[in-house]
Amino acid sequence: MRPSLVGLMVGLVLGLAGAFGGFDAFLLVAVLGAVGFLVGQVVEGRIDLSAHLGGGRR
């Protein structure tokens, strides 16, 4: 399974564990799912953050 999908699933599970019901819970799950997906993309190497983190100066 691709790391981006694992990150998405982890974010969704954390969102569901953190909130039960209502529109606030929906937003929390959506935001945590997006964050998990982005972290998975970084781990997979599809998003390069070295320019933003100062790693590209060498």
C-alpha beads as a LAMMPS data file, in Angstrom:
LAMMPS data file: protein, C-alpha beads

58 atoms
57 bonds

1 atom types
1 bond types

-500.0 500.0 xlo xhi
-500.0 500.0 ylo yhi
-500.0 500.0 zlo zhi

Masses

1 110.0

Atoms # bond

1 1 1 0.000 0.000 0.000
2 1 1 1.340 3.434 -0.915
3 1 1 2.467 5.657 1.981
4 1 1 0.124 8.439 0.898
5 1 1 -2.871 6.136 1.290
6 1 1 -1.603 4.932 4.654
7 1 1 -1.253 8.555 5.752
8 1 1 -4.759 9.307 4.565
9 1 1 -6.177 6.352 6.486
10 1 1 -4.272 7.278 9.648
11 1 1 -5.548 10.847 9.443
12 1 1 -9.120 9.684 8.972
13 1 1 -8.924 7.233 11.868
14 1 1 -7.430 9.892 14.156
15 1 1 -10.177 12.285 13.156
16 1 1 -12.871 9.731 13.898
17 1 1 -11.262 8.855 17.222
18 1 1 -11.025 12.539 18.173
19 1 1 -14.597 13.569 17.468
20 1 1 -18.022 11.976 17.325
21 1 1 -20.819 13.767 15.501
22 1 1 -21.718 17.141 14.074
23 1 1 -20.242 19.450 11.497
24 1 1 -17.188 20.123 13.654
25 1 1 -16.320 16.424 13.581
26 1 1 -16.709 16.403 9.811
27 1 1 -14.264 19.306 9.466
28 1 1 -11.813 17.706 11.870
29 1 1 -11.840 14.440 9.925
30 1 1 -11.440 16.265 6.614
31 1 1 -8.501 18.356 7.849
32 1 1 -6.710 15.446 9.504
33 1 1 -7.273 13.301 6.425
34 1 1 -5.732 16.004 4.224
35 1 1 -2.765 16.385 6.585
36 1 1 -2.233 12.629 6.631
37 1 1 -2.384 12.514 2.850
38 1 1 0.174 15.328 2.531
39 1 1 2.536 13.665 5.003
40 1 1 2.232 10.465 2.990
41 1 1 3.070 12.368 -0.197
42 1 1 6.189 13.822 1.458
43 1 1 7.278 10.380 2.679
44 1 1 6.652 8.953 -0.776
45 1 1 8.839 11.652 -2.325
46 1 1 6.185 13.270 -4.494
47 1 1 6.355 16.557 -2.555
48 1 1 9.770 18.115 -1.894
49 1 1 9.925 20.437 1.115
50 1 1 13.700 20.928 1.131
51 1 1 13.403 24.441 -0.346
52 1 1 11.042 25.458 2.476
53 1 1 13.016 23.784 5.252
54 1 1 16.449 25.088 4.274
55 1 1 17.786 21.777 2.987
56 1 1 18.564 23.065 -0.516
57 1 1 21.338 25.526 0.392
58 1 1 24.264 23.095 0.068

Bonds

1 1 1 2
2 1 2 3
3 1 3 4
4 1 4 5
5 1 5 6
6 1 6 7
7 1 7 8
8 1 8 9
9 1 9 10
10 1 10 11
11 1 11 12
12 1 12 13
13 1 13 14
14 1 14 15
15 1 15 16
16 1 16 17
17 1 17 18
18 1 18 19
19 1 19 20
20 1 20 21
21 1 21 22
22 1 22 23
23 1 23 24
24 1 24 25
25 1 25 26
26 1 26 27
27 1 27 28
28 1 28 29
29 1 29 30
30 1 30 31
31 1 31 32
32 1 32 33
33 1 33 34
34 1 34 35
35 1 35 36
36 1 36 37
37 1 37 38
38 1 38 39
39 1 39 40
40 1 40 41
41 1 41 42
42 1 42 43
43 1 43 44
44 1 44 45
45 1 45 46
46 1 46 47
47 1 47 48
48 1 48 49
49 1 49 50
50 1 50 51
51 1 51 52
52 1 52 53
53 1 53 54
54 1 54 55
55 1 55 56
56 1 56 57
57 1 57 58
